[in-house]
Amino acid sequence: MKKIISILICSALLFSLSFSSVSAEETTCEETHIEFIFEEGLSSELKTKIEAHLLGESTNPNARGFWCNLFGHDLVESTTTQVTHKVNASAPRCLKEIYEVEACEDCDYVKSTLIAQSYINCCT
């Protein structure tokens, strides 16, 4: 009788542990998606440079063009918003970051400063 009770308790324990591990797998966040919002008037080349810089994928951030060495950078200042979707498992799920960006039109120089950061409700 004791063996039957111990077997039932062990099987109930194993069943409850397997149920909790399946539940934990289903509550993870989906894959995140990053969206950039630029000011009007920026060229697509500058947008690509800024995106690469903010994502940490700049090819050679220290490269300077010949004209930049002689006359200095031709800087364009703008405000860029980066929204990272589905960061958290529960609301608010998305992260909104606003950057002040200076980018050179002639070389790969980009400098960004984080101005504001907040969590927003945009994804369900």
Secondary structure, 3 states (H helix, E strand, C coil): CHHHHHHHHHHHHHHHHHHHHHHHHHCCCCCCEEEEECCCCCCHHHHHHHHHHHHCCCCCCCCCCHHHHHHCCCEEEEEEEEEEECCCCCCCCEEEEEEEEEEECCCCCEEEEEEEEEEECCCC
